[in-house]
Amino acid sequence: MIAAHADYRREDFVFQRTQSLAMRALEWENRLKPLKPWAPNFVANLAFSIFA
């Protein structure tokens, strides 16, 4: 039988509150634009394919 054990604390997996707030306030570099909803694009493409 082979076993391994490591001492992990809960703090190793959870952000500290101060770190989380500081990260939330930072500006993102090279931030992607939000995705557009598909419904208006679908309607526009459908109208274009019908009337073009």
C-alpha positions as CSV (number, residue, x, y, z in Angstrom):
1,M,0.0,0.0,0.0
2,I,1.4,3.4,-1.0
3,A,0.1,6.5,0.6
4,A,1.1,10.2,0.7
5,H,0.1,12.9,3.1
6,A,0.7,16.6,3.1
7,D,-0.2,19.2,5.7
8,Y,-2.6,21.6,4.0
9,R,-4.4,24.3,5.9
10,R,-7.7,26.0,4.9
11,E,-5.8,29.3,4.4
12,D,-3.8,27.6,1.5
13,F,-7.0,27.4,-0.6
14,V,-8.9,30.6,0.4
15,F,-8.0,34.2,-0.4
16,Q,-7.7,36.5,2.5
17,R,-10.4,39.2,2.5
18,T,-7.9,42.0,2.1
19,Q,-6.2,40.4,-0.9
20,S,-9.6,39.7,-2.5
21,L,-10.7,43.3,-2.2
22,A,-7.4,44.6,-3.5
23,M,-7.5,42.3,-6.5
24,R,-11.1,43.3,-7.3
25,A,-10.1,47.0,-7.4
26,L,-7.3,46.5,-9.8
27,E,-7.7,47.3,-13.5
28,W,-7.2,44.3,-15.8
29,E,-4.5,44.4,-18.4
30,N,-5.7,43.4,-21.9
31,R,-9.2,42.9,-20.7
32,L,-11.4,41.1,-23.2
33,K,-14.6,42.9,-24.2
34,P,-17.8,41.1,-22.9
35,L,-19.5,38.7,-25.2
36,K,-22.5,40.0,-27.1
37,P,-25.8,38.2,-26.7
38,W,-26.5,35.8,-29.6
39,A,-30.2,36.7,-30.1
40,P,-29.7,40.2,-31.8
41,N,-27.0,38.7,-34.0
42,F,-29.2,35.8,-34.9
43,V,-32.1,38.1,-35.9
44,A,-29.8,40.3,-37.9
45,N,-28.2,37.3,-39.7
46,L,-31.7,35.9,-40.4
47,A,-33.0,39.2,-41.8
48,F,-29.8,39.5,-43.9
49,S,-30.1,36.0,-45.3
50,I,-33.8,36.5,-46.2
51,F,-33.6,40.0,-47.7
52,A,-30.1,39.9,-49.3
